[in-house]
Amino acid sequence: LNVHMRPDDFHMRPRDVSPRFNRMVSMELGPPGAAVAEAMADQHNTHPERSRLAIILVGLPARGKTFTAVKLTRYLCWLGYDIKHFNVGTYRRKFHGKATGSDLSLFDHSNAAANDARRMCAQMAMEDMLAWMEEPGGHGARVGVYDATNTTEERRLMLSRMMRGRCKFIFLESQCSDPEVIDQNIRNKVVKSPDYTGSSFESAYADFR
């Protein structure tokens, strides 16, 4: 996992957990929980955005982004953080339905309307995450996990502009080049993804590949 962090310090502290980390780095690490823990600082700060952290997943399909997001959510919840997982695919299915088989126009990058629709879903998910972070109450630091491919520079710049001044953020990239691992990820995805509900495994597997 490649962890790309902003150069300024975070000032966040989980509930009932002793301060542990206070340095900002760009590094390549194994366990994603350890990588994100490096982004947590050792003291509170008066700036509201410093009590909010957005973890933005980056990666191609079937590279383990959602798996990583779920594990991070459970791990940081266990540490005492107020944390919530936001999956952009959920917004896409809510407003545009499933995108499988012959109906793949939403992912046609030459289609301006499709590009606008995908961008709108990404923006809605981000606005919901930021609004949740800014809600009063809670028990201290809030962490939002933003789960989407985010593979283009344009998309990451858009998200960065939306977050700047409202929260601290890191981009966490999940990379995998092992064909066997990718194939297993695809198999797991087509079994569990709402996009393939009602489809046979064989047709869903062929569609995803």
Long-range contacts (C-beta under 8 A, 24 or more apart in sequence): 1-28, 1-29, 1-30, 1-32, 1-35, 1-68, 1-172, 1-173, 1-174, 1-175, 2-28, 2-172, 2-173, 2-175, 3-27, 3-28, 3-29, 3-35, 3-36, 3-38, 3-39, 3-170, 3-171, 3-172, 3-173, 4-170, 4-171, 4-172, 4-173, 5-38, 5-39, 5-170, 6-168, 6-169, 6-170, 8-168, 9-41, 10-39, 10-40, 10-41, 10-50, 10-53, 10-168, 11-41, 11-43, 11-44, 11-45, 11-47, 11-50, 11-51, 12-39, 12-40, 12-41, 12-44, 12-50, 12-51, 12-53, 12-141, 12-168, 13-40, 13-41, 13-42, 13-43, 13-44, 13-140, 13-141, 14-40, 14-76, 14-79, 14-80, 14-81, 14-140, 14-141, 15-80, 15-81, 15-139, 15-140, 16-80, 17-79, 17-80, 19-43, 32-68, 32-71, 32-72, 32-172, 33-71, 33-72, 33-75, 33-76, 35-172, 36-72, 36-75, 36-76, 36-170, 36-172, 37-79, 39-168, 39-170, 40-141, 48-134, 49-165, 49-166, 49-167, 49-168, 50-168, 51-140, 51-141, 51-142, 52-133, 52-134, 52-141, 52-142, 52-143, 52-144, 52-166, 52-167, 52-168, 53-141, 53-142, 53-143, 53-144, 53-167, 53-168, 53-169, 53-170, 54-129, 54-130, 54-133, 54-143, 54-144, 54-145, 54-146, 54-163, 54-167, 54-168, 54-169, 54-170, 55-143, 55-144, 55-145, 55-146, 55-169, 55-170, 55-172, 56-146, 56-150, 56-156, 56-159, 56-169, 56-170, 56-171, 56-172, 57-145, 57-146, 57-147, 57-148, 57-150, 57-172, 57-173, 57-174, 58-149, 58-150, 58-151, 58-156, 58-171, 58-172, 58-173, 58-174, 59-149, 59-150, 59-151, 59-173, 59-174, 59-175, 59-176, 60-149, 60-151, 61-149, 61-189, 61-208, 62-176, 62-182, 62-185, 62-186, 62-189, 62-208, 63-174, 63-175, 63-176, 63-182, 63-185, 64-174, 64-176, 64-185, 65-147, 65-148, 65-149, 65-174, 66-147, 67-185, 68-172, 68-174, 69-145, 69-147, 72-145, 73-145, 76-143, 80-139, 80-140, 81-140, 81-141, 81-142, 81-143, 82-138, 82-139, 82-140, 82-141, 82-142, 82-143, 83-142, 83-143, 83-144, 83-145, 84-129, 84-132, 84-142, 84-143, 84-144, 84-145, 85-145, 85-147, 86-125, 86-126, 86-128, 86-129, 86-144, 86-145, 86-146, 86-147, 87-125, 87-147, 87-148, 88-121, 88-122, 88-125, 88-146, 88-147, 88-148, 89-147, 89-148, 89-195, 90-125, 91-121, 91-122, 91-124, 91-125, 92-118, 92-121, 93-194, 93-195, 95-120, 95-121, 96-121, 98-194, 98-195, 98-196, 99-195, 100-195, 100-196, 100-199, 100-204, 100-207, 101-203, 101-207, 119-155, 119-158, 122-148, 122-155, 122-158, 122-159, 123-158, 123-162, 126-159, 126-162, 126-163, 127-162, 130-162, 130-163, 130-166, 130-167, 133-166, 133-167, 134-166
